[in-house]
Amino acid sequence: MKVRELSVIFAYMLMWLFSAQEGAAQAVILNGNAEDKKILKNYPFEAEVTDSLSAVQFLKELISRLQGDGYFTASATVLEKVDGSRWQSHITLGEQYQWAYLDPGNLDPLMQERSGFREKFFLHRPFSYQDLNKMIERILQEAENSGFPFASVQLTEIKVYQGEVSASLHYESGPYITFGDLQLSGTNKVKADFLASYLKIPSGSAYSEKKVEQITQSIRSLPYVEMTVPLEVSFQNDEAEVHLALANRKVNQMDGLVNLLPNENEGGILLTGSLEILLNNLMKSGKQLSLQWQRLQVESQQLSISYQHPYLFRTPYQAGFSFNLLKEDTSFINRSLAFNLSYPLPRASLISLNVDFRSSSVLSDLDLQPMNSGTLGEVGDFGLLNLGINLQLNRLNDVLLPTNGWSFSSTIGVGRKHITSTTIEADKQVSWQPFSQLTLRQYYRLGKLWVLYHRLSGAYLAGESLYLNDLYRLGGLRSLRGFNDNFFYASYYGMSNLEVRLLLEQAAQTQSYLYIFYDQAILGHQLAEHYQERPLGLGLGLSITTDVGVFNFAYAVGKIKYQTLDFSLSKIHFGYISRF
């Protein structure tokens, strides 16, 4: 090998050794007097670095932090390398300056209260630039959320004497800005006045930066429009105009479902189904009407009608009503008429007051014996008045086709029950029934193709005079798959629905996926005797979105105490949703 080649190889080896040494972990050690070292224990005064540049950067950040905490004269000597793995520097802190006082200056008492300014926080306390900066930021945030987005705060009359700092605040509000007319483009399906009220930015109201920041999330919670580009805000003539470019979404839907189920009473196949019509954004103002009909068994049917009216009488409140009728073969019939009054919360959430009038009538003198309980369950005639409070929180990335985020709904209340049966003693005909329900839905995005969906729900109903026709009903495609609709009766339950979805397509306004699921519940009641069951359901499904609608297919099998995972008792659900 030639000498020139050897020299080149030797040079590369030296460069490699040098870079390896520079990249190895090295320590920075700070020296100082005993008092300074005691103070430095509250700071990261020793660090591992990889090279001289990162050592210098660490030292600069430490000095900046010390000066921000009132050690204005803090300094450090030039870094010296002790050996191949250690650097050292001598730190001198000097005196920590104190606040003598910070006068509010021309900051009015209302702004002081709303921003949290207190003179005592700056009276003979250690000077901290961070605390001062946070206080100024709070003042500016209060200003920009109260119609003054161009406000400014400065320190004036600054004095330093014998290690103490005194200063005064000078506040400039700038011009008062109000929201102008909301500017919409790309859609004719929603009125600008309604959307401005929904976003809490009606024309003439004080400008608020916080409300502007919440617009994107609030639009995502609307099923009938979506943003196509980021919003823009323009300021002109003391007005702020919000510009939104939106696109229409097909959300009105007609939903049909057909179930092919084993007829466990007469053998063969039982055909059941449902039809749902959902009309969103009626009259371009967010009103909603829903109609649902279900055939649960041969002689069992259910009918539900609901209507929601936002911004009642031009107020922030939303009002609605619903009617529900359930006929359980020849056993009983339940009727319910409910009203709600809701107040919108930030980020498309709601808190509601609900009033529910219910009545139930026995259709047969025979007691009903459900197939799944193994015990006689008494039914009875009664009237019930329920009062409840409902809270709904929404943090989904898309209200129509979510792939990430969560939503939560909870209701708690009490009912006054009047039993109309003449066989019950007079002093026992009136009783109280407390109740509670909750539902948590979670979506987790696992890479580009997978989504994990989990729903956790539960409910509890208490009372001294519960009948079978009082209880919650579970089973079917929307709760426990692998069982007939309304198969289970329960006064309490906890249920988990877990799905793993493989996205086949996810484009604008469409989502197709293949999924497997596992449903598990614990439920029960105490009527004739204590009854408890732990049903589970397993299966797979397919949801395909096309130009003409959404096709759903699910195959499920269920297991309970007396029923194993028998594929001869499996359930097949076909669904079709036409969106327009």
Secondary structure by P-SEA (a helix, b strand, c coil): ccaaaaaaaaaaaaaaaaaaaaacbbbbbbbbcaaaaaaacccccbbbbccaaaaaaaaaaaaaaaaaaccccccccccccccccbbbbbbbbcbbbbbcccccccccaaaaaaacccccccccccccaaaaaaaaaaaaaaaaaaccccbbbbbccccccccbbbbbbbbbbcbbbbbccccccccccccaaaaaaaacccccccccaaaaaaaaaaaaacccccccbbbbbbbcccbbbbbbbbbbbbcbbbbbbbbbccccccccbbbbbbbbbbbccccccbbbbbbbbbbccccbbbbbbbbbbccccccccccbbbbbbbbccccbbbbbbbbbbbbbcccccccbbbbbbbbbbbcccbbbbbccccbbbbbbbbbbbbbbbbbbbbbccccccccccbbbbbbbbbbbbbbccccccccccccccccccbbbbbbbbccccbbbbbbbbcccccccccccccbbbbbcccccccccccccccccbbbbbbbbbbbccccccccccccccccccccccccccbbbbbbbbbbcbbbbbcccbbbbbbbbcccccccccccccbbbbbbbbbcc
